[in-house]
Amino acid sequence: MKQYQLYLLRQLMTAMAIITMVMTGIIWLFISVRAVESIVNRGLSFSLFLSLTGMQLPNFLVQIVPIALFIAGVFVYNRLSSDREVLVLRAAGVSPLALAQPIIVLGLAASALCYAFALYITPMSYQMFRDLQWDVRYSFTNILLREGVFNTLSNTTTVYIRERTGRDELRGLLVHDTRDPEKEATIIAERGAVVDTPTGPRVLMFDGNRQELNRKTEKLSILYFDRYSFDLGGVAQKPEARFREPRERTMDELLFLTKEDVGNPNDFGRFVVEAHQRLSMPLLSLGYGLVAFLFITYGEYSRRGQAVRIINAAAIFVILQVCQLGLINIVAKNLALVPVLYIMALMPIAVPIALLIYNPKLPSPLKWRADVRGTA
């Protein structure tokens, strides 16, 4: 690449990196706000919180990178046009394709990065997120036990905790157990702790009593204890298998999936569309970059500014985004329309390339010299 192309490439890379980091930070902030309740009320550790939120970010980066490249292209080429650097390069004999080469190279690199995320990183990270979320829901009983509320662990067990003095230490416990309908039991203890055992989690209670009501005899029996163990292993039972969503499936699974492998046959289209979406969406990085370049630099230079071109570029970008998102639901219901996904992904690439090759109407040197004489 020539010196001016490396200069343009550095400008584009810097702008794209900044925009990507800002947008990723905003997305992470929204994800974090939704997860804050788990930290405040459920005792989730900060490291686990970071893991749960961080594992979701690769799923958004595939969509953030094309948008960031489009914004970077609009910003950089608009600034170059406003400063008349584009006119200088065109007066020096730089062809439209040569001027577009930096954003094409960056678009190809961004597409390759998106392919890596879409095909490998995102399914792996999202599956790790779902597995960890599954373990939190069914294995971390200390997270399920919140203080100051009646924790309904199942249809037969309710636990109340007045205060939590540590990660596992509990104060003021009340457990209502109706697993045996003939013998309902209420257990009250001054303090306790959650411990993990080979057979599952248990609540060790100290200094309390166990009140049991026999429904047959209608008699109440009270047992006072110094130490009592209540088994939680059978309360919130963890299912043997978890149904995996399309986003956490590998490409091999999605491409060779049959309707029998999907729980609901009506959802089969979602799995097929997920596979083709991963193959087509990364191409949008190159396409959006070329759209930004074309709308900002195509046509004669105007001293009135670039506002109209920026608005037109943004309008086309929004239309492409809406069409891409709308097609997902439509194609999922009619799989015969799968090729349309690839057409929508390739169209923003093919049209700008064709216009730049066969009908280049970028600012000409003669027009630039006329503008210079007019302002002199």
C-alpha positions in Angstrom: 0.0 0.0 0.0 1.1 3.5 -0.7 1.8 6.2 1.9 -1.6 8.0 1.6 -3.4 4.6 1.8 -1.6 3.7 5.0 -2.5 7.1 6.3 -6.2 6.5 5.5 -6.0 3.0 6.9 -4.6 4.3 10.2 -7.3 6.9 10.5 -10.0 4.3 9.8 -8.6 1.8 12.2 -8.3 4.3 15.0 -11.8 5.6 14.6 -13.2 2.1 14.3 -11.4 0.9 17.4 -12.7 3.8 19.5 -16.3 3.4 18.2 -16.2 -0.4 18.9 -14.9 0.1 22.4 -17.6 2.8 23.2 -20.4 0.7 21.8 -19.2 -2.4 23.6 -19.0 -0.5 26.8 -22.6 0.7 26.4 -23.8 -2.8 25.7 -21.9 -4.2 28.7 -23.4 -1.5 30.8 -26.9 -2.5 29.8 -26.1 -6.2 30.5 -24.6 -5.2 33.9 -27.7 -3.3 34.9 -29.8 -6.4 34.4 -27.3 -8.5 36.4 -26.9 -6.0 39.4 -30.0 -7.5 41.1 -28.1 -10.8 41.3 -25.3 -9.2 43.1 -27.4 -7.1 45.6 -30.1 -9.6 46.4 -28.6 -13.0 45.7 -25.1 -12.8 46.9 -23.4 -13.3 43.5 -19.7 -12.8 43.7 -18.1 -10.0 41.6 -15.9 -12.5 39.7 -19.0 -14.6 38.8 -20.8 -11.4 37.7 -17.9 -10.4 35.4 -18.0 -13.9 33.9 -21.7 -13.9 33.3 -21.6 -10.5 31.6 -18.4 -10.9 29.7 -19.5 -14.2 28.1 -22.4 -12.4 26.4 -20.2 -9.7 24.7 -19.0 -11.8 21.8 -22.6 -12.3 20.7 -22.9 -8.5 20.3 -19.5 -7.9 18.7 -20.6 -9.6 15.5 -23.2 -6.8 15.2 -21.1 -4.0 16.6 -18.1 -4.3 14.3 -20.0 -3.7 11.0 -21.8 -0.7 12.6 -18.5 0.7 13.9 -16.9 0.4 10.5 -19.7 2.2 8.8 -19.6 5.1 11.4 -15.8 5.2 11.1 -16.0 5.3 7.3 -18.5 8.2 7.3 -16.5 10.1 9.9 -13.0 9.7 8.3 -14.0 10.3 4.6 -16.3 13.2 5.5 -13.4 14.9 7.3 -11.1 14.2 4.4 -13.7 15.7 2.0 -14.3 18.7 4.2 -10.6 19.4 4.3 -10.4 18.8 0.6 -7.8 16.1 1.0 -9.9 13.9 -1.3 -9.8 16.5 -4.0 -6.0 16.8 -3.7 -5.7 13.0 -4.1 -8.0 13.0 -7.1 -6.0 15.8 -8.7 -2.9 13.8 -8.2 -4.5 11.0 -10.3 -5.6 8.6 -7.5 -8.4 6.4 -8.9 -11.6 5.8 -6.9 -10.7 2.1 -6.2 -7.3 3.2 -4.9 -9.0 5.7 -2.6 -11.4 3.0 -1.4 -8.6 0.4 -0.9 -8.0 1.2 2.8 -11.6 0.7 3.8 -11.8 -2.4 1.6 -8.8 -3.9 3.4 -10.2 -2.9 6.8 -13.6 -4.3 5.8 -12.1 -7.6 4.8 -10.2 -7.8 8.1 -13.4 -6.9 10.0 -15.3 -9.6 8.1 -12.6 -12.2 8.9 -12.8 -11.1 12.6 -16.6 -11.4 12.5 -16.4 -14.9 11.0 -14.1 -16.0 13.8 -16.6 -14.7 16.3 -19.7 -16.0 14.5 -18.4 -19.5 13.7 -16.3 -20.3 16.8 -16.0 -17.7 19.6 -19.7 -16.7 20.0 -21.1 -20.3 20.2 -18.5 -21.4 22.6 -18.8 -18.3 24.9 -22.6 -18.3 24.8 -22.7 -22.0 25.7 -20.4 -21.3 28.6 -22.7 -18.5 29.7 -25.8 -20.8 29.5 -24.0 -23.6 31.4 -22.9 -21.2 34.1 -26.3 -19.7 34.3 -27.8 -23.2 34.6 -25.4 -24.0 37.4 -26.2 -20.8 39.3 -29.9 -21.6 39.0 -29.8 -25.2 40.2 -26.5 -25.7 42.1 -25.6 -22.5 44.0 -28.3 -22.8 46.7 -26.7 -20.1 48.7 -27.6 -17.7 45.9 -31.2 -18.8 45.9 -31.6 -18.1 49.6 -32.3 -14.3 49.8 -32.7 -12.6 53.1 -35.9 -10.9 54.2 -38.2 -12.8 51.8 -39.9 -16.1 51.7 -37.8 -18.2 49.2 -40.0 -20.7 47.5 -37.5 -23.3 46.4 -40.3 -25.7 45.2 -44.0 -26.4 45.6 -43.3 -28.2 48.9 -40.4 -26.1 50.5 -40.3 -22.5 51.6 -37.3 -21.0 53.4 -37.2 -17.6 55.2 -33.9 -16.0 56.3 -33.9 -12.9 58.5 -30.3 -12.0 57.9 -27.2 -13.2 56.1 -24.0 -12.4 57.9 -21.7 -13.9 55.4 -21.6 -15.9 52.2 -22.9 -19.0 53.9 -23.8 -17.8 57.4 -27.5 -17.3 58.1 -29.5 -15.8 61.0 -33.2 -16.3 61.9 -34.2 -19.3 59.8 -37.6 -20.7 59.2 -38.3 -23.7 56.9 -41.7 -25.0 56.0 -41.5 -28.5 54.5 -44.6 -30.3 53.0 -42.8 -32.9 51.0 -44.6 -35.5 53.1 -48.3 -34.3 53.0 -49.2 -36.5 56.0 -46.5 -34.8 58.2 -46.0 -31.1 57.5 -43.0 -29.7 59.3 -41.9 -26.2 60.3 -38.3 -25.8 61.4 -37.1 -22.6 63.3 -33.5 -21.9 64.2 -31.5 -19.0 65.5 -28.6 -19.5 63.1 -27.4 -21.8 60.4 -25.1 -22.2 57.4 -25.3 -23.6 53.9 -22.8 -26.4 53.2 -22.1 -28.5 50.2 -22.0 -32.3 50.7 -21.4 -35.2 48.3 -25.2 -35.8 48.3 -26.1 -32.2 47.6 -26.4 -28.9 49.5 -27.7 -28.9 53.1 -28.6 -26.2 55.7 -27.1 -26.8 59.1 -29.3 -25.3 61.8 -28.4 -24.5 65.4 -30.5 -23.8 68.5 -34.0 -24.3 67.3 -37.0 -26.6 67.1 -38.9 -28.7 64.7 -42.7 -28.6 64.7 -44.4 -31.5 63.0 -48.2 -31.7 62.4 -49.6 -35.2 61.8 -52.6 -34.9 59.6 -54.1 -38.2 60.6 -54.1 -37.6 64.3 -54.1 -33.8 64.2 -51.4 -33.8 66.8 -48.5 -31.3 66.9 -45.1 -32.6 68.1 -42.2 -30.3 68.9 -38.5 -31.4 68.8 -35.9 -29.1 70.3 -32.4 -29.4 68.9 -28.9 -28.0 69.2 -28.0 -29.0 65.7 -30.2 -30.1 62.8 -29.5 -30.8 59.1 -32.0 -30.0 56.4 -31.4 -31.6 53.0 -31.8 -29.3 50.0 -30.5 -31.7 47.5 -34.0 -32.9 46.5 -35.7 -29.5 46.7 -34.4 -27.7 43.6 -33.5 -30.7 41.5 -31.3 -30.1 38.5 -32.7 -31.6 35.3 -30.5 -34.2 33.7 -30.2 -32.3 30.3 -30.6 -28.8 29.1 -32.0 -27.9 25.7 -29.5 -25.8 23.9 -30.5 -22.7 22.0 -29.5 -22.1 18.3 -26.9 -19.5 19.3 -24.9 -22.0 21.4 -24.8 -24.7 18.8 -21.8 -25.3 16.6 -22.0 -25.0 12.8 -21.8 -28.8 12.3 -24.8 -29.2 14.6 -26.8 -26.5 12.8 -26.0 -27.6 9.3 -26.8 -31.3 9.9 -29.7 -30.8 12.3 -33.0 -32.7 11.7 -36.5 -31.9 12.9 -36.3 -34.8 15.3 -33.3 -33.1 17.0 -35.4 -30.1 17.8 -37.9 -30.2 20.7 -40.5 -28.2 18.8 -40.6 -28.9 15.0 -41.9 -25.3 14.5 -38.5 -24.0 15.8 -36.5 -25.9 13.1 -36.4 -22.8 10.9 -34.7 -20.8 13.7 -31.8 -23.3 13.7 -31.4 -23.3 9.9 -31.5 -19.5 9.8 -29.0 -19.2 12.6 -26.5 -21.2 10.5 -26.9 -19.1 7.4 -26.9 -15.9 9.4 -23.5 -16.8 10.7 -22.3 -17.3 7.2 -23.8 -14.1 5.7 -23.8 -11.5 8.4 -19.9 -11.0 8.7 -20.0 -9.8 5.0 -21.9 -6.7 6.2 -18.6 -5.3 7.6 -17.2 -4.9 4.1 -20.6 -3.9 2.7 -21.3 -1.1 5.2 -17.8 0.2 4.8 -18.2 0.5 1.0 -21.6 2.2 1.5 -20.1 4.8 3.7 -17.3 5.5 1.3 -19.6 5.6 -1.7 -22.1 8.1 -0.3 -19.5 10.4 1.1 -17.1 10.6 -1.9 -19.4 9.8 -4.9 -20.2 12.7 -7.1 -18.9 16.2 -7.4 -17.5 18.2 -4.5 -19.9 20.7 -2.9 -18.8 23.7 -0.8 -22.2 23.6 1.0 -21.1 20.6 3.1 -21.7 16.9 3.3 -24.9 16.9 5.5 -27.2 15.6 2.8 -24.7 12.8 1.9 -24.4 11.8 5.5 -28.1 11.7 6.0 -28.5 9.6 2.8 -25.8 7.2 3.9 -27.4 6.8 7.3 -30.8 6.2 5.7 -29.5 3.5 3.5 -27.7 1.9 6.5 -30.9 1.9 8.5 -32.9 0.4 5.6 -30.3 -2.4 5.2 -30.3 -3.1 8.9 -34.1 -3.2 9.1 -34.3 -5.5 6.1 -31.6 -7.8 7.5 -33.3 -8.1 10.8 -36.7 -8.5 9.3 -35.6 -11.2 7.0 -34.5 -13.4 9.9 -38.1 -14.0 11.1 -39.5 -14.2 7.5 -36.9 -16.8 6.4 -37.3 -18.8 9.5 -40.9 -19.4 8.5 -40.1 -20.0 4.8 -36.7 -21.7 4.3 -37.0 -21.3 0.6 -36.0 -17.7 1.1 -32.6 -18.5 2.6 -30.7 -17.2 -0.5 -32.2 -13.8 0.1 -30.0 -13.6 3.3 -26.9 -13.8 1.1 -28.2 -11.4 -1.5 -28.8 -8.8 1.2 -25.3 -9.3 2.5 -23.6 -9.2 -0.9 -25.6 -6.3 -2.4 -23.9 -3.6 -0.3 -20.6 -5.0 -1.7 -21.4 -5.6 -5.3 -23.2 -2.3 -6.0 -20.5 0.1 -4.7 -17.8 -1.9 -6.4 -19.6 -1.8 -9.7 -20.2 1.9 -9.5 -16.6 2.6 -8.7 -15.3 0.5 -11.6 -17.8 1.3 -14.3 -19.1 4.8 -13.4 -16.6 6.7 -11.3 -17.9 10.2 -10.6 -15.7 11.2 -7.8 -14.5 14.8 -7.7 -12.5 15.5 -10.8 -9.3 17.6 -10.9 -10.9 20.2 -13.2 -13.8 20.7 -10.9 -11.4 21.1 -8.0 -9.4 23.7 -9.9 -12.6 25.6 -10.7 -13.6 25.6 -7.0 -10.1 26.8 -6.0 -10.3 29.7 -8.5 -13.8 30.5 -7.4 -12.8 30.9 -3.8 -9.6 32.8 -4.5 
